[in-house]
Amino acid sequence: MRFIYSFVFILGFSASVCSQNQETYLKKVSDTILNTSRTLKVQDPLNAEKTMHQLFPGKLFHYPDKNTFINWICKTCKPEIYPDANEMDGDQLFPYAEGVATRLLENIDYSDSKGNQFKLLFFNHSQGDEDGLQVSRFTGGLLGLAKFVKNGNSWEMKSFQPAITAFGSFSQSPKPKIVQIGEDQYAFTIRHSNGGPGAPYYGFLYLIAGFDGKYQELMKVDYYSLSNSVSSDWSSSYKVMTDNGKKFFRDLVITTTGSYKKSKNTEDDYEVDLPEEIAAMAKTKKEFDFVIEKRYSFKGKKYNPTGKAVVTFSKVK
């Protein structure tokens, strides 16, 4: 009987310690943390890390390896579903019930033709952890942003979107790249890539832009790149076109350059999925180089391929 009481006591004590440990690294915050109508004004020069801490007032961890993050938990927040580009473990429910670790992902400055100055602060969210661990190969880092405009000697937040979509692997989103898609109209791209251990890594390009009052995915380009393959590889670049006089949401041309070689189906040589533009050639030829040019136009609410892709083959065997 004493043994049973002792065992129960140990279990209770352990649970209490675990709870206390969680409290030491997860700061409780209110649901106002996710209010997209929040206002914030900071003095110039804007310190990105301190500004992030004002937006996400959790417990700040700063390790010597530049692993700086803020841990917080919101018991009163209503979690919402956000897509994960990996599409492996389903969508993400944010804020996470286990707590959130928020990191500064990127800080981008740009100006428009009128001389207005802007800052885009991008954040990466993952599950809260005292040691800052980011795990799970097929879990992306959930991307969020805050947009500031300079007004005299201060910066005023004009847009706040805590979460958009999850990209990348091991809960780490790739850094966004800014791109001008119209007259004083700026968007950003994310290059997402992932794959299994030893398997090919397929890359996708996402274009995120302001539309209908929020930042959202307006374009997804499949087969943007291929790496970690013994037999084949390709990579792409994009160009914003001004040849048709569009003022906003200008067309983009994606140019993909690469090589294909039929796999030997060995342990390290996987047969790869191919873009439809070269799939027919791969059925009759063992290897070749190729260039694909494909144009995307904005219509309705998305960018979609338009016209016929231009494909050039060389070194065909």
C-alpha positions as CSV (number, residue, x, y, z in Angstrom):
1,M,0.0,0.0,0.0
2,R,2.9,2.4,0.8
3,F,4.4,1.6,-2.6
4,I,1.1,2.6,-4.3
5,Y,0.9,5.9,-2.4
6,S,4.6,6.5,-3.2
7,F,4.0,5.8,-6.9
8,V,1.0,8.1,-7.0
9,F,3.0,10.8,-5.2
10,I,5.9,10.5,-7.7
11,L,3.5,10.7,-10.7
12,G,1.8,13.8,-9.2
13,F,5.1,15.4,-8.5
14,S,6.4,14.7,-12.0
15,A,3.3,16.2,-13.6
16,S,3.7,19.3,-11.3
17,V,7.3,19.7,-12.3
18,C,6.5,19.3,-16.0
19,S,3.8,21.9,-15.7
20,Q,6.2,24.3,-13.9
21,N,8.8,23.7,-16.5
22,Q,6.4,24.6,-19.2
23,E,5.5,27.8,-17.4
24,T,9.2,28.8,-17.2
25,Y,9.5,29.0,-21.0
26,L,6.0,29.8,-22.3
27,K,4.6,33.2,-21.4
28,K,0.8,33.4,-21.3
29,V,-0.5,36.1,-23.6
30,S,-4.0,37.4,-24.5
31,D,-5.8,36.8,-27.8
32,T,-5.1,40.4,-28.8
33,I,-1.7,39.1,-30.0
34,L,-3.4,37.9,-33.2
35,N,-5.6,41.0,-33.8
36,T,-4.9,42.1,-37.4
37,S,-6.1,45.6,-36.5
38,R,-3.4,46.2,-34.0
39,T,-1.5,49.4,-34.2
40,L,2.2,49.9,-33.5
41,K,4.5,52.9,-33.8
42,V,8.3,52.7,-33.2
43,Q,11.0,55.3,-33.5
44,D,13.6,55.3,-36.3
45,P,15.8,53.4,-36.6
46,L,13.5,50.4,-36.3
47,N,15.1,47.5,-34.4
48,A,13.6,44.4,-36.0
49,E,14.2,42.1,-33.0
50,K,12.7,44.5,-30.4
51,T,9.7,45.2,-32.7
52,M,9.1,41.5,-33.0
53,H,9.1,41.3,-29.2
54,Q,6.5,44.1,-29.1
55,L,4.2,42.2,-31.4
56,F,4.8,38.8,-29.7
57,P,5.5,39.6,-26.1
58,G,6.6,36.2,-25.0
59,K,9.7,34.9,-23.2
60,L,12.8,35.9,-25.2
61,F,15.6,33.3,-25.6
62,H,18.9,34.3,-27.1
63,Y,21.5,31.6,-27.6
64,P,25.1,32.1,-28.7
65,D,24.4,30.4,-32.1
66,K,22.2,33.3,-33.1
67,N,19.1,31.2,-32.3
68,T,16.9,33.9,-31.0
69,F,13.2,33.2,-30.5
70,I,10.1,34.2,-28.4
71,N,8.1,31.5,-26.7
72,W,4.4,32.2,-25.9
73,I,1.1,30.5,-25.4
74,C,-2.4,31.8,-25.8
75,K,-5.1,29.9,-23.9
76,T,-7.9,32.2,-25.1
77,C,-7.0,32.4,-28.8
78,K,-9.2,30.6,-31.2
79,P,-6.9,28.4,-33.4
80,E,-7.4,28.7,-37.2
81,I,-6.3,26.3,-40.0
82,Y,-3.4,27.4,-42.2
83,P,-2.1,25.3,-45.2
84,D,1.3,23.6,-45.1
85,A,3.0,23.5,-48.5
86,N,4.4,20.0,-47.7
87,E,0.8,18.6,-47.8
88,M,2.1,15.5,-45.9
89,D,0.9,15.9,-42.3
90,G,-2.1,18.1,-43.1
91,D,-2.7,21.7,-42.4
92,Q,-1.5,23.5,-39.3
93,L,-3.7,24.6,-36.4
94,F,-2.4,27.9,-35.1
95,P,-1.7,29.0,-32.4
96,Y,-0.3,25.6,-31.4
97,A,-1.8,24.1,-28.3
98,E,1.7,23.3,-27.1
99,G,2.8,26.9,-27.4
100,V,4.5,28.9,-30.1
101,A,8.1,29.8,-30.8
102,T,8.4,32.9,-33.0
103,R,11.6,34.0,-34.8
104,L,12.5,36.9,-37.0
105,L,12.9,35.4,-40.5
106,E,13.7,38.4,-42.7
107,N,13.7,42.2,-42.7
108,I,13.2,43.8,-46.1
109,D,13.4,47.5,-46.9
110,Y,12.0,49.0,-50.1
111,S,10.7,52.3,-51.5
112,D,8.1,53.2,-54.1
113,S,8.3,55.7,-56.9
114,K,7.1,58.5,-54.7
115,G,9.9,58.0,-52.2
116,N,7.8,56.3,-49.5
117,Q,9.9,54.0,-47.4
118,F,8.6,50.6,-46.3
119,K,9.8,47.7,-44.1
120,L,8.5,44.1,-44.2
121,L,9.2,42.1,-41.1
122,F,8.7,38.3,-41.7
123,F,8.2,35.9,-38.8
124,N,8.6,32.1,-38.6
125,H,6.3,30.2,-36.1
126,S,7.0,26.7,-34.8
127,Q,6.0,24.8,-31.8
128,G,7.2,26.3,-28.5
129,D,10.3,24.6,-27.0
130,E,12.7,25.6,-24.3
131,D,15.8,24.6,-26.3
132,G,14.5,26.1,-29.6
133,L,14.3,22.7,-31.3
134,Q,12.6,22.7,-34.8
135,V,11.8,19.2,-35.8
136,S,9.8,17.1,-38.3
137,R,11.1,17.0,-41.9
138,F,7.7,17.5,-43.5
139,T,6.5,20.3,-41.2
140,G,6.9,23.8,-42.5
141,G,7.6,27.0,-40.7
142,L,4.5,29.1,-40.5
143,L,5.1,32.5,-42.1
144,G,3.7,35.8,-40.8
145,L,4.5,39.4,-41.5
146,A,4.2,43.0,-40.4
147,K,4.4,45.9,-42.9
148,F,5.7,49.4,-41.7
149,V,5.8,52.7,-43.5
150,K,8.1,55.5,-42.4
151,N,6.4,58.7,-41.2
152,G,8.9,61.4,-40.2
153,N,11.1,60.0,-37.5
154,S,9.0,56.9,-36.8
155,W,7.6,53.8,-38.4
156,E,3.9,53.0,-38.3
157,M,2.6,49.5,-38.8
158,K,0.1,49.5,-41.7
159,S,-0.5,45.7,-42.0
160,F,-0.2,42.9,-39.6
161,Q,-0.8,39.3,-40.6
162,P,0.5,36.9,-37.9
163,A,0.2,33.8,-40.1
164,I,-0.2,33.0,-43.8
165,T,1.1,29.6,-44.9
166,A,3.7,27.2,-43.8
167,F,6.8,26.5,-46.0
168,G,10.0,24.6,-45.9
169,S,11.0,21.7,-43.6
170,F,11.9,21.1,-40.0
171,S,9.5,24.0,-39.1
172,Q,11.8,26.5,-40.9
173,S,10.4,28.6,-43.7
174,P,12.7,29.7,-46.5
175,K,13.4,33.5,-46.6
176,P,11.1,35.5,-48.9
177,K,12.3,37.6,-51.8
178,I,10.6,40.8,-52.7
179,V,9.5,41.4,-56.3
180,Q,7.7,44.3,-58.1
181,I,4.7,43.0,-60.0
182,G,3.1,46.4,-60.9
183,E,3.3,50.1,-60.6
184,D,4.3,50.6,-56.9
185,Q,2.9,47.1,-56.3
186,Y,5.2,44.7,-54.5
187,A,4.8,41.0,-53.7
188,F,7.2,38.4,-52.5
189,T,8.2,34.9,-53.5
190,I,9.0,31.8,-51.5
191,R,10.9,28.9,-52.9
192,H,9.7,25.8,-51.2
193,S,11.6,22.5,-51.5
194,N,11.5,19.2,-49.7
195,G,12.0,15.5,-50.1
196,G,12.7,12.2,-48.2
197,P,16.1,11.1,-47.1
198,G,18.2,10.2,-50.2
199,A,15.3,11.0,-52.5
200,P,14.9,13.8,-55.0
201,Y,14.0,17.2,-53.7
202,Y,11.3,18.9,-55.7
203,G,11.1,22.7,-55.6
204,F,8.0,24.9,-55.9
205,L,7.7,28.7,-56.4
206,Y,5.0,30.6,-54.5
207,L,4.0,34.2,-55.2
208,I,2.4,36.0,-52.2
209,A,0.8,39.3,-52.7
210,G,-1.8,41.7,-51.1
211,F,-5.3,40.9,-52.5
212,D,-8.8,41.3,-51.1
213,G,-7.4,43.0,-48.0
214,K,-4.8,40.4,-47.0
215,Y,-1.6,38.8,-48.2
216,Q,-2.3,35.4,-49.8
217,E,-0.9,32.9,-52.3
218,L,-1.6,34.1,-55.9
219,M,0.6,31.7,-57.8
220,K,2.2,28.3,-57.4
221,V,4.7,26.9,-59.9
222,D,5.2,23.2,-59.8
223,Y,8.5,21.6,-60.9
224,Y,10.4,24.8,-60.3
225,S,13.5,22.9,-59.4
226,L,14.9,19.4,-58.8
227,S,17.9,18.5,-56.7
228,N,19.5,15.5,-54.9
229,S,18.9,13.3,-58.0
230,V,21.6,11.2,-59.6
231,S,20.1,11.2,-63.0
232,S,18.3,14.5,-63.6
233,D,18.3,18.1,-62.3
234,W,16.8,21.4,-63.2
235,S,16.3,24.9,-61.9
236,S,14.2,27.9,-62.8
237,S,14.1,31.7,-62.7
238,Y,11.3,34.2,-63.1
239,K,10.9,37.5,-64.9
240,V,8.2,40.1,-64.6
241,M,7.0,41.2,-68.0
242,T,6.0,44.8,-69.1
243,D,5.3,44.1,-72.8
244,N,1.5,44.2,-72.6
245,G,1.0,47.5,-70.7
246,K,-0.5,46.0,-67.6
247,K,-0.3,48.5,-64.7
248,F,-0.8,45.9,-61.9
249,F,-0.5,42.1,-61.6
250,R,1.9,41.9,-64.5
251,D,2.6,38.6,-66.3
252,L,5.5,36.4,-65.2
253,V,7.6,34.2,-67.4
254,I,9.2,31.1,-65.7
255,T,12.3,29.7,-67.5
256,T,13.3,26.2,-66.5
257,T,16.7,24.8,-67.6
258,G,17.9,21.3,-66.9
259,S,18.8,17.8,-68.0
260,Y,17.1,14.5,-68.0
261,K,18.7,11.0,-67.8
262,K,16.7,7.9,-67.5
263,S,17.4,6.4,-64.1
264,K,19.0,3.0,-63.6
265,N,16.7,2.2,-60.7
266,T,19.6,1.6,-58.4
267,E,19.4,2.3,-54.6
268,D,20.6,5.9,-55.1
269,D,18.9,6.6,-58.4
270,Y,15.2,7.2,-58.2
271,E,13.0,7.7,-61.3
272,V,11.7,11.3,-61.1
273,D,8.4,12.9,-61.8
274,L,8.7,15.2,-64.9
275,P,7.1,18.4,-66.1
276,E,4.4,17.5,-68.6
277,E,6.3,19.5,-71.3
278,I,9.1,16.9,-71.4
279,A,7.3,13.7,-70.3
280,A,6.7,12.5,-73.8
281,M,10.3,12.9,-74.9
282,A,11.4,10.9,-71.8
283,K,9.3,8.0,-73.0
284,T,11.4,7.5,-76.2
285,K,14.8,9.0,-75.3
286,K,17.4,8.1,-72.6
287,E,18.8,11.6,-72.0
288,F,18.5,15.2,-73.1
289,D,18.9,18.8,-72.0
290,F,15.9,21.1,-72.1
291,V,14.7,24.7,-71.6
292,I,11.0,25.4,-70.9
293,E,9.5,28.9,-71.0
294,K,6.0,29.3,-69.6
295,R,4.0,32.4,-69.1
296,Y,1.6,33.1,-66.2
297,S,-1.1,35.7,-66.2
298,F,-3.4,37.0,-63.4
299,K,-7.1,36.4,-63.9
300,G,-9.8,36.4,-61.3
301,K,-8.0,35.6,-58.1
302,K,-4.9,33.7,-59.3
303,Y,-2.0,33.5,-61.7
304,N,-2.4,30.7,-64.1
305,P,-0.4,29.4,-67.2
306,T,-1.4,31.2,-70.3
307,G,-0.6,30.3,-74.0
308,K,1.6,27.4,-75.0
309,A,4.9,26.7,-73.3
310,V,8.0,27.0,-75.5
311,V,10.2,24.0,-75.1
312,T,13.7,23.5,-76.6
313,F,15.6,20.2,-76.5
314,S,19.3,19.6,-77.1
315,K,21.9,16.8,-76.7
316,V,19.2,14.2,-77.3
317,K,20.3,10.6,-77.1
